[in-house]
Amino acid sequence: MSAITPPGSVRQVLTALQARGHLAYLVGGCVRDMLLGVAPHDWDICTSARPKEVLAIFPHAEPTGLRHGTVTVWQGKRAVEVTTFRSEGSYSDHRHPDAVSFVGDLHTDLSRRDFTMNAIALPPDGLLVDPFGGVDDIRSRLIRCVGEPERRFEEDALRMFRALRFAARLDFTVEPQTLAAIFKLAPLAGTLACERVRDEVEKLLLSPHPELLGTLLSAGLLDRYLLARPEDGSLFGCIALLPRKALPRWCAAAVILKEAGCIASVPDFLGSLRLDNRSIRCSADAAELLAEGAAKTAVEWKRQLKDRGVEPVRCAAKVRDALYGGRSDRALAAVLKSGECFSMKHLAVSGDDLLALGLRGREVGDMLNFLLDYVITFPAYNTREVLLNLANQVNDD
């Protein structure tokens, strides 16, 4: 395993705490990522200092989570989360601790964490503190709970999603006892906020291994949103063929579930997970286009673009290639590159031009649609002169 040295600003926070007699360690995801040779996005420190003591040491700190002992320390433009060593009480809602108690020792703080790879601490002297074998599990590429997996998941049901999401992101394997606990306690996922579930599923979909969505579904973690579980989880492997963008990957997942009879409709499923309206509409349109079959000619592509818009048609083309094979995306790209007209904004005449010809009210819209259909079929005639003459002829008739 390689290692990355934390930035000087982060080391300054550690040494400032130590200089005042407090224990201080880098902890959690930043230590894990450094051991993996990945530059961390966030920096977290745990300390024996109480929140008020941290605020007194750092004049630019903000009390962002005092109930849980968290203070955000700003070093220039870099934010460092500093949290007091703590223990936690019971989790009545299977998500948040009912009570938090500040403690003075690191081991107690590490023992409350989710996975061994996230329960490694690193002090300024660089000597790792690893009471639960997280370093060995990182070497073995294993996701393993700290202590008893069932207890960890009963405390926070979202950890079941995180286990599979980490496995998908890091190309790790979920340790058998941990995976068995996920299958056993999956019904607890029904207590989680839809938005939190959506965020975890989306991170998994955008990972290098979105096929683990099949495992997530087989475990029952999304039963709340399904009519039935898919019989073949391997179907989701094709999602990896898509660009790592949320829209086509959500659309592909929903289409697979719809075709397997697991959901009633694409928009209902995505809506239940609280996706944004734009993504829901686009995915619904793309799913309908997939059901209609692939366009075979440039004219058919342009008619789809006219009726649905670029984004849904492009999404459908990419998903079709991933799910069923073919070169729809390449064919669509050629049509778009051609510059041929498929929308009103590219039509060589406007509503004002037609008003000048004497058309009024609904006649203007009807004529614009007629002319757009005409140039979709005959792209070379998208000129002002030709279209005005045509509009005159049609209007006279």
C-alpha positions in Angstrom: 0.0 0.0 0.0 1.2 3.5 -0.8 0.7 6.5 1.4 0.0 10.2 0.9 1.2 12.9 3.2 -1.5 15.1 4.6 -1.3 18.8 3.6 0.6 21.2 5.8 -2.6 23.0 6.9 -4.1 19.7 8.2 -0.9 18.9 10.1 -1.0 22.3 11.6 -4.4 21.5 13.2 -3.1 18.3 14.6 0.0 19.9 16.1 -1.9 22.8 17.5 -4.2 20.4 19.4 -1.2 18.4 20.6 0.7 21.5 21.7 -2.1 22.2 24.1 -2.0 18.8 25.6 -4.8 17.1 23.6 -4.6 13.8 21.7 -5.3 14.3 18.0 -5.5 11.9 15.1 -6.5 11.8 11.5 -9.3 9.3 11.2 -11.8 7.7 8.9 -12.0 8.0 5.2 -8.9 10.2 4.8 -6.7 7.6 6.4 -8.2 4.8 4.4 -7.7 6.8 1.2 -4.1 7.7 2.0 -3.3 4.0 2.6 -4.9 3.3 -0.8 -2.8 6.0 -2.5 -5.9 8.1 -3.2 -5.9 11.8 -2.5 -8.6 12.4 0.2 -11.4 15.0 -0.5 -12.1 15.5 3.1 -10.0 15.6 6.2 -11.3 14.5 9.6 -9.6 14.7 13.0 -10.7 13.1 16.2 -9.4 14.5 19.5 -9.6 14.4 23.2 -10.3 18.1 23.2 -13.9 19.1 24.0 -15.7 21.3 21.4 -15.4 24.5 23.4 -11.6 23.8 23.7 -11.3 23.4 20.0 -13.2 26.6 19.4 -10.9 28.4 21.8 -7.8 27.1 20.0 -8.9 28.0 16.5 -10.4 31.5 16.1 -11.9 30.8 12.7 -13.6 27.6 13.7 -17.3 27.0 13.3 -19.6 24.9 15.6 -21.1 22.8 12.9 -22.2 19.9 15.0 -21.8 20.6 18.7 -24.3 17.9 19.7 -22.0 15.3 18.2 -18.8 17.1 19.1 -17.9 18.4 15.7 -16.2 21.7 14.9 -15.1 22.8 11.5 -11.7 24.4 11.6 -10.7 26.6 8.6 -7.1 26.8 7.5 -7.2 29.2 4.7 -9.7 27.7 2.2 -9.4 24.2 3.6 -12.0 22.9 6.0 -11.0 20.3 8.6 -13.6 18.5 10.6 -12.5 18.1 14.3 -14.7 15.8 16.4 -14.3 15.0 20.1 -13.8 11.3 21.1 -17.2 9.9 21.8 -19.3 7.0 22.6 -22.9 6.6 21.4 -26.1 5.3 23.0 -28.9 3.3 21.4 -30.2 4.0 17.9 -34.0 4.0 18.2 -34.5 5.1 14.6 -31.8 2.8 13.2 -30.0 5.9 11.9 -29.0 8.4 14.6 -27.7 7.8 18.2 -30.2 8.8 20.9 -27.4 10.2 23.0 -23.7 11.0 22.6 -21.1 11.0 25.4 -17.7 12.5 25.1 -14.9 10.3 26.2 -11.1 10.6 26.7 -9.8 7.5 24.8 -9.3 6.8 21.2 -10.2 3.1 21.3 -13.8 3.8 22.5 -14.2 6.3 19.6 -12.9 3.9 17.0 -15.1 1.0 18.3 -18.3 2.9 17.3 -17.3 3.3 13.6 -18.8 1.3 10.8 -16.0 -0.6 9.0 -12.5 -1.6 10.0 -11.0 0.3 7.1 -12.6 3.5 8.5 -11.5 2.8 12.1 -7.8 3.5 11.6 -6.2 6.6 13.2 -3.1 8.4 12.3 -1.3 10.8 14.7 1.3 13.4 13.6 4.2 10.9 14.3 2.8 8.6 11.6 2.4 5.5 13.7 -1.0 4.0 12.8 -3.5 3.0 15.5 -5.4 0.0 14.1 -7.2 -1.9 16.9 -9.6 -3.8 14.5 -7.3 -4.9 11.7 -8.3 -2.3 9.2 -4.9 -2.2 7.5 -5.0 -6.0 6.9 -8.6 -5.7 5.5 -7.5 -3.0 3.1 -4.6 -5.2 2.0 -7.1 -8.1 1.5 -9.6 -5.7 -0.1 -12.4 -6.5 2.4 -15.3 -4.6 3.7 -15.7 -5.8 7.3 -17.8 -4.3 10.1 -16.2 -3.2 13.4 -17.4 -5.7 15.9 -20.7 -7.5 15.3 -22.1 -6.7 11.9 -25.8 -7.0 13.0 -25.2 -4.5 15.8 -23.6 -2.0 13.4 -26.5 -2.3 10.9 -29.1 -2.1 13.6 -27.5 1.1 14.8 -27.5 2.7 11.4 -29.3 0.9 8.5 -27.7 3.2 5.9 -24.4 1.3 6.6 -25.8 -1.6 4.6 -25.9 0.6 1.6 -22.5 2.0 2.4 -20.9 -1.4 2.6 -22.0 -2.3 -1.0 -21.2 1.2 -2.3 -17.7 1.0 -0.9 -17.3 -2.4 -2.4 -18.4 -1.0 -5.8 -16.2 2.1 -5.6 -13.0 0.4 -4.3 -13.3 -3.0 -6.0 -13.5 -4.6 -2.5 -15.4 -7.7 -1.4 -17.9 -7.6 1.4 -16.7 -10.1 4.1 -19.2 -13.1 4.3 -20.4 -12.4 7.9 -21.0 -8.7 7.0 -22.8 -9.6 3.8 -25.0 -12.2 5.7 -26.0 -9.5 8.2 -27.0 -7.2 5.3 -29.3 -9.9 3.9 -30.8 -10.6 7.3 -31.4 -7.0 8.4 -32.3 -5.5 4.9 -35.9 -4.8 6.1 -34.5 -2.0 8.3 -33.7 -0.1 5.1 -37.5 0.7 4.9 -37.0 3.1 7.8 -34.5 5.3 5.9 -35.3 8.6 4.2 -35.8 8.1 0.5 -33.3 10.9 -0.2 -30.5 9.1 1.7 -31.3 5.8 -0.1 -31.2 7.6 -3.5 -27.8 9.2 -2.8 -26.3 5.9 -1.8 -27.7 4.1 -4.8 -26.6 6.8 -7.1 -23.0 6.7 -5.8 -23.0 2.9 -6.4 -24.4 3.4 -10.0 -21.6 5.9 -10.7 -18.9 3.6 -9.4 -16.7 1.3 -11.5 -18.9 -1.7 -10.5 -22.6 -0.7 -10.8 -23.4 -4.4 -11.2 -23.4 -4.6 -7.4 -26.8 -3.0 -7.7 -27.9 -6.6 -8.3 -26.6 -7.7 -4.9 -28.2 -4.7 -3.3 -31.6 -5.6 -4.8 -31.2 -9.3 -4.1 -30.6 -8.5 -0.4 -33.9 -6.6 -0.3 -32.5 -3.2 0.4 -34.9 -1.6 -2.1 -38.0 -3.8 -1.4 -39.9 -0.7 -0.3 -39.7 0.7 -3.9 -40.3 -2.6 -5.8 -43.1 -4.8 -6.8 -40.7 -7.8 -6.8 -37.0 -8.4 -6.7 -35.2 -9.2 -10.0 -34.5 -12.8 -10.5 -31.2 -12.2 -12.4 -29.0 -9.6 -10.7 -26.4 -10.0 -13.4 -28.5 -7.9 -15.7 -27.1 -4.8 -14.2 -23.6 -5.5 -15.3 -24.3 -3.7 -18.6 -24.7 -0.4 -16.8 -20.9 -0.3 -16.6 -20.9 0.2 -20.4 -22.5 3.6 -20.0 -20.7 6.9 -19.3 -20.4 7.6 -15.6 -23.2 10.0 -15.6 -26.3 9.8 -13.3 -29.0 10.2 -15.9 -28.2 7.3 -18.3 -27.3 5.0 -15.4 -30.5 5.7 -13.5 -32.5 5.3 -16.7 -30.8 2.0 -17.5 -31.4 0.6 -14.0 -35.1 1.6 -14.1 -35.6 0.2 -17.6 -34.1 -3.1 -16.5 -36.4 -3.2 -13.5 -39.4 -2.3 -15.6 -38.7 -5.1 -18.1 -38.2 -7.6 -15.3 -41.6 -6.7 -13.9 -40.1 -5.3 -10.7 -41.6 -1.8 -10.9 -44.8 -0.4 -12.3 -43.2 2.4 -14.3 -39.9 4.2 -14.7 -41.2 7.7 -13.5 -43.0 6.1 -10.5 -39.9 4.3 -9.4 -37.6 7.3 -9.8 -40.1 9.6 -8.2 -40.4 7.3 -5.2 -36.6 7.8 -4.7 -37.0 11.5 -5.0 -34.9 12.1 -8.1 -35.3 15.6 -9.5 -38.1 16.3 -12.0 -35.8 16.8 -14.9 -34.2 13.4 -14.5 -37.5 11.7 -14.0 -39.0 13.3 -17.2 -35.9 12.6 -19.3 -35.7 9.0 -18.1 -39.4 8.4 -18.7 -39.1 9.8 -22.3 -36.0 7.7 -22.9 -37.8 4.6 -21.6 -40.7 5.2 -24.0 -38.2 5.7 -26.9 -36.6 2.4 -26.0 -40.0 0.7 -26.2 -40.6 2.2 -29.6 -37.5 0.7 -31.1 -34.4 2.3 -32.6 -34.6 4.9 -35.3 -33.4 3.6 -38.7 -32.9 6.7 -40.7 -31.8 10.3 -40.2 -35.4 11.5 -40.7 -36.6 9.2 -37.9 -33.8 10.4 -35.6 -34.8 14.0 -36.3 -38.4 13.3 -35.7 -37.5 11.8 -32.3 -35.4 14.9 -31.5 -38.2 17.2 -32.5 -40.8 15.4 -30.4 -38.6 14.5 -27.3 -35.6 16.8 -27.2 -31.9 16.1 -27.5 -31.3 14.9 -23.9 -33.9 12.1 -23.8 -33.0 10.9 -27.3 -29.3 10.8 -26.5 -30.0 9.0 -23.2 -32.1 6.4 -24.9 -29.5 5.9 -27.6 -26.7 5.3 -25.0 -28.9 3.0 -22.9 -30.1 1.0 -25.9 -26.5 0.3 -27.0 -25.6 -0.8 -23.4 -28.6 -3.0 -22.9 -29.2 -4.4 -26.3 -26.1 -3.7 -28.3 -25.9 -1.7 -31.6 -24.6 1.7 -32.6 -27.5 4.0 -31.9 -25.4 6.5 -30.1 -23.0 6.8 -33.1 -25.9 7.2 -35.5 -27.5 9.9 -33.4 -24.1 11.7 -33.1 -23.9 11.8 -36.9 -27.3 13.4 -37.2 -26.5 16.0 -34.6 -23.2 16.7 -36.2 -24.8 17.2 -39.6 -26.5 20.4 -38.4 -29.7 19.5 -40.1 -32.8 21.2 -38.6 -35.0 19.4 -36.2 -36.3 22.2 -33.9 -38.0 25.5 -34.3 -35.0 27.5 -33.2 -33.1 26.2 -36.3 -35.9 26.8 -38.7 -35.0 29.4 -41.3 -38.3 31.4 -40.7 -39.9 32.6 -37.5 -43.4 33.4 -36.3 -42.8 37.1 -37.1 -42.1 36.1 -40.7 -45.5 34.3 -40.9 -47.3 37.2 -39.3 -46.0 39.4 -42.0 -47.6 37.0 -44.6 -50.9 37.6 -42.9 -51.2 34.4 -40.8 -52.8 34.9 -37.4 -53.2 33.0 -34.1 -53.2 29.3 -34.3 -52.4 29.5 -38.0 -48.8 30.6 -37.2 -48.1 27.6 -34.9 -49.7 25.2 -37.4 -47.6 26.6 -40.3 -44.4 26.5 -38.3 -45.0 22.8 -37.5 -45.8 22.1 -41.1 -42.5 23.8 -42.2 -40.5 22.0 -39.6 -41.8 18.6 -40.7 -41.0 19.6 -44.3 -37.4 20.5 -43.6 -36.9 17.4 -41.4 -37.7 15.4 -44.6 -36.0 17.8 -47.0 -33.1 19.4 -45.0 -31.7 21.2 -48.1 -34.8 23.4 -48.3 -34.3 25.0 -44.9 -33.9 28.5 -46.4 -35.9 31.6 -45.8 -36.8 32.0 -49.4 -38.0 28.4 -50.0 -40.0 28.3 -46.7 -41.7 31.6 -47.2 -42.8 30.6 -50.8 -44.0 27.3 -49.4 -46.0 29.0 -46.6 -47.6 31.3 -49.2 -48.6 28.4 -51.4 -50.1 26.5 -48.5 -51.9 29.5 -47.2 -53.4 30.3 -50.5 -54.7 26.8 -50.8 
